[in-house]
């Protein structure tokens, strides 16, 4: 079997899909994208295709090694996201060729279904209590919310009070048992994070995510020491080597690699095993489309330390299309009572409606992260 063609489509709301075709008539789908940089990743995918055309797609580890090592310059969000989508598609092809889901190729499932969480509120979180209560009514046992809007490196305590009040509102709305993930989104710097992390403790977060920017992770052990709840991070780390250093310092309780940013199934499988050696949980980052989610679930199926899975159905970014729209059979990724059954079809376990992808690609707009500014005009973290 040989790879004959690689096709890509930018589709609403902000996703990039790719398809690898072979001379055996077997194909595979991947989702290589950096939010707001889809055209750049698309170009990288087609540059990397020079290493792939004519090769056997079943030699996944060999092809990964070539894509990662042969270019000399390694890592980073663009290259690793391009490799991630290719890797997903290669695993999809191998599973389809053998007639088994990817998790069977990784050793077999340790679970039949995966606990899921949903988002409530927007970038500048409002009315989180009502949104959280609705999610509870729909059967979710956990949700995530943005903890705060923009915050200066040293800001007023009123900003901390406002963030704590939103979490208090959410906790009151859902009661003591529902898990609350609080995403700082890298918006909170070290001087403010110390106070805010402590003041959230009475509300028993399921985790606080990205309490510091990735470039400031060495300070995490000082900022988050002795907290009574887990700290999560990792969506902006792109290789197992970055996670190795994070885990070696004992700075994190939950790792959140993204299977569309961190080298795909192959690399995140290694990250999951590395995390398990440190007794650290896995919760893959996944605010993207159906291919990313299906790949994440295949990995969740075999990772003993996976405990919950993000998904983006109904998230505030999804304008024009949502996760299930591109599937031939949306029921494969349906969430019931807060759980999603691990897809059992061959490969990633989903079928993408290529005709619909082609149609929607004609109206895809260039999505960019918003640019936020503080009152003094300086750039704020989004």
TAFENWO-V150597 format. One record per residue. N is the residue number from 0. OMEGA is omega in whole degrees, 0 to 359 (* if undefined). Layout:
BEGIN
N&OMEGA  N&OMEGA
END
This chain:
BEGIN
0&181  1&174  2&182  3&184  4&173  5&181  6&178  7&177  8&165  9&185  10&176  11&7  12&184  13&189  14&174  15&177  16&174  17&179  18&173  19&179  20&182  21&178  22&177  23&181  24&178  25&182  26&176  27&182  28&175  29&180  30&180  31&182  32&162  33&183  34&182  35&180  36&186  37&180  38&179  39&178  40&178  41&177  42&179  43&178  44&183  45&172  46&180  47&180  48&177  49&179  50&191  51&184  52&181  53&180  54&177  55&184  56&182  57&179  58&192  59&184  60&178  61&180  62&177  63&181  64&179  65&182  66&183  67&191  68&189  69&181  70&180  71&177  72&192  73&172  74&180  75&186  76&185  77&183  78&183  79&175  80&175  81&177  82&182  83&180  84&177  85&180  86&177  87&182  88&178  89&176  90&178  91&178  92&183  93&178  94&179  95&180  96&182  97&178  98&181  99&174  100&183  101&183  102&175  103&179  104&180  105&176  106&179  107&187  108&171  109&179  110&181  111&181  112&185  113&174  114&184  115&169  116&181  117&179  118&167  119&185  120&181  121&179  122&172  123&196  124&176  125&174  126&184  127&181  128&181  129&179  130&179  131&179  132&178  133&179  134&177  135&178  136&179  137&173  138&179  139&177  140&181  141&175  142&177  143&180  144&170  145&185  146&186  147&170  148&181  149&181  150&178  151&181  152&166  153&187  154&181  155&176  156&176  157&177  158&177  159&179  160&181  161&179  162&179  163&180  164&179  165&178  166&178  167&177  168&180  169&180  170&179  171&183  172&187  173&180  174&190  175&189  176&186  177&180  178&178  179&171  180&183  181&185  182&174  183&173  184&182  185&183  186&186  187&180  188&188  189&183  190&181  191&182  192&182  193&181  194&184  195&179  196&179  197&186  198&176  199&187  200&181  201&183  202&173  203&178  204&170  205&170  206&165  207&187  208&179  209&178  210&174  211&175  212&181  213&180  214&179  215&183  216&178  217&179  218&186  219&182  220&177  221&184  222&189  223&182  224&173  225&173  226&182  227&178  228&186  229&173  230&182  231&175  232&174  233&183  234&180  235&169  236&195  237&179  238&177  239&183  240&175  241&178  242&177  243&182  244&178  245&183  246&181  247&180  248&179  249&188  250&191  251&179  252&181  253&175  254&186  255&176  256&178  257&183  258&171  259&180  260&189  261&171  262&175  263&183  264&185  265&184  266&183  267&174  268&178  269&177  270&180  271&179  272&177  273&179  274&181  275&177  276&179  277&181  278&180  279&183  280&179  281&175  282&188  283&175  284&185  285&176  286&187  287&189  288&189  289&181  290&175  291&181  292&179  293&177  294&179  295&181  296&177  297&178  298&178  299&184  300&186  301&183  302&182  303&183  304&174  305&183  306&179  307&184  308&172  309&172  310&191  311&180  312&179  313&182  314&187  315&178  316&190  317&178  318&178  319&177  320&177  321&192  322&188  323&186  324&187  325&183  326&172  327&179  328&182  329&183  330&182  331&181  332&179  333&179  334&179  335&179  336&175  337&180  338&172  339&177  340&178  341&180  342&185  343&178  344&181  345&180  346&178  347&175  348&179  349&173  350&179  351&177  352&187  353&179  354&179  355&175  356&179  357&180  358&184  359&179  360&181  361&181  362&180  363&177  364&179  365&182  366&176  367&170  368&176  369&175  370&180  371&177  372&173  373&181  374&181  375&178  376&179  377&183  378&179  379&175  380&174  381&*
END
